[in-house]
């Protein structure tokens, strides 16, 4: 099955179904596909976009999770909203979720430098005091949304410096890029979520009042040899974060 020109030209790190989901999202946000209308049947939509029906199903599932589409029995798939329900996009239960999350968002890198980490920060990261790491920080946006939903800080092992040397915007999973460059697979991702009072400088960057309460998510990415390849900090105002899961009775 032929792919669209957009799919061919998009980043090779982005799965085709996400490219199609982003394309449909842009059409909905722009009004090209109106709220209240129905999407064409899967086969017709697949032909329009030059992809398989399986890819269309995956893309539609993404937009249903975001609250933009809804399946109506006997009717079809309706367009419910031109604004994604971004607060409920946080899942991150496995590597695949993190990969998908990274491909739906963009981090605009405002600062990139080498830092020697010491004291409390070295203990938090889990590295020896004085270890030089590559530091980046900047706002993260969901694609097509003007306002940042969080502030990201990233510490990388210097071995990964070539990966980010010319990077101004991170549009794909950083740990996948690190894996591809170093040949070391990330086998352990340790995540911690804490409620915090957001630091004044981050409140200013996110256009939040000083003293805003939020969530601080940290992730430690470890290789098979136990080497710390990446330490990421995501700071989100409380109203831009929601976590939803399903517990099924057995």
N, C-alpha and C positions, 0 to 999 in steps of 0.2 A: 504494500500500500504506500503510495507517495505521501511525503510529509509536506507541510506548508513551507513556504520560503522562510517564514519567521522561525519555524522550528529548526530549519537547517542553519539559520544564522545565529540562533541563540546560543548561550554558553553550553558547551558539551557536558557540563556538570549538572545541568538542569534536566530532570526527566521530562519526556515529551508530554506526559499528562499534566504536569505542572505548567509547562509552557502554554498548553491549551486552556487550562484553568485561568491563567493570567490574562490570556487573550479574551476569553469570555467575560472575565471581570472588568476589563477595560471597556468592552462594548456595553456592559450594563451601566457602569459608572458614567460613561459618556452619553447615555441615552439612546445609543444605537439599537439596543435591545431594551424595550421599555418595561418598567416595573408594572406588574399586573398581566403582562403578556405571557404566552407559553413559548418554551423553546421548541424548535422543530423536533420531530421524532429522532431517535438516536441515529438511525441509518442515514437520514437526510442531513443531520448535523455533521456526521462523520464525513459524508461526501463533500459538504461545504468547506470543511476545514482540512480535508485530505489526510485523515487519520483513520484508525480502526475504531469500531464500535467499542471495543474494550477500553481504548484510550479515552473515548468520550465518557464512558461510565465512570472511570476514575476521576476525570476532571469535574464531572457533575457532582460526584461524592464530595470533592474538596469544597465546592461552592455551597453545597448543602450544609456542611459542617460550619461554614462561616455565616450561615443564616441568609444567604443571598438567593438561594433556590429552595423549592419545596416540591416533593413528589405528591401528587394528588391522584388517588386511585380513580381510574376510569377517565381521567382528564389529561394527565401528562405532567411535565415538569414546569412549574410556574416560577416567574421571577418575582421574588418577595421583597427585595430591598436593593437599593443601589449603594448601600454602605455596609461593608462587611462587619459582622459582629466580632471585632478583633479581640475583645477581652477574653473570649472563650477559645482562642486559638492555641493557648498554651497547653500542650500535652506532654511532650518530651519524656515519654516512658521508655524509650529505647533509642538506639542509634538511628533508626529510620526516621523517628519523629524529629530528632535533632537535625538530621539532614534536610527534611522537608521544611522545618521551621526556618533554617538558614536560607533556603531557596525561595521562601516567600517574603524575605525581608532584605533590607539593605543597611549596612553600617557605613556611615560617612566618617572617614577617618580624619579627625581634627588634629591629632597629635601622634607622632611616631618617633620613638627615640630609644636609645639603650639606657637601661637603669640598673644600678646595683641594688639589690633588695637586701634589707637588713632588718633587725629587730623584730617587732611584732608581725610585720608584713612577711618576712622570710618564714616565720613560724606558721603563719596562716597558709602561705603557698605550699610549704613543705619542702623548702630547699635550704641549702647551707647559706649562712649570712655572707653577704658580699658577692653572691653569684650574679653575674651580668645576665639580664634578660631583655628581650625586645618588648617594649611597652607601646600599646596603641589605645586610643580612646576616641569615642565619638558617639553621636546619637544613632539609634536604630529605628528605622521606619518599616512598616509593612508597605509592600510595593503599591504604588498609586495613592498612598495616603500621605498628606503633607506634614502631619504632626508626628514627632518622634514619640514612641510609646515607652522607650527606656533609654538609659545611658549605658553603654558598654565599655568595659575596660578589659584588656587582654594582655597577658604576659606570655611570651613565647620563648622556648629554648632557642638560643642563637643559631642552632643548626637549621632552623626554619626561616632564617632571614631572607634568603632568596625568594621565598614564596610571597612575601609581602613587600619587598623592596619598592616595587613600582605600583603598589596597590593604593588607590585613593578611596575606592568604594568596595566594600566586601559584599559580594552578591552570591556567594556560595559557601558551603560548609568549610570552615577553615581547617578543621581537623582532618577532613578528607584530603585537602590540598597538602597538608603536612605529611599525611600518610604517603601520598603519591610521590612527594619529593624525597622523603627520607627512606622509604621502604619499610618503616616501622609501623606496624598496625596498632591502633589504639584499642586496647582490650578492656580497659577499666575506666569508666567515667563516673566520678564521685560528685554527686549533686547535693547541695544544701540550700535550704530556703529559710530566711530569717526576716522577721518584721523589724524595720529600722526607721529612725528619723533620717530622712534623706539629707545628705550633706548640702550646705548652702550653695556651694558652687555648682552642684548637679541640679538643684532646684532652679537655679538661674538658667542653666542650659535647657532644661525641660519646660521652662516658663511656668513653674509652680511656685506658690508662695513659700517663703522660708518656714521650716518646721513641718513640711508635708510628710505624712507617714507613708511608707511604701514597703516594698519587698526587695530584699537583696538576695539574688540567686548566684551562687558560686559553683563552678564546675572545674574539677581537676581531671585532665586527660592524661592517662598513663599508658605507656607502651608495654609490650609484652615483657620487657626487661625491667619494668618498674620505673622507667625514666619518665619524669614529668615533662610532657611536650607542650602543654598549654594550660594556663589557668585563666579562666574567664569570669568576669563579674558583671552581672546584669542588674541594674537598679531601676525599678519600675514603681511609679506612683500607684497607690492602692486601686484607683479607679481604672487602671489600664491592665489589670491582671485578674484573671479568673482561672481556676483549676477545676476541671470536671472529669470524673471517672465513673465507671460502671462496675458495680459489684453484683455478680449474679449468684443466686442461690444454687446449690448443687443437691 
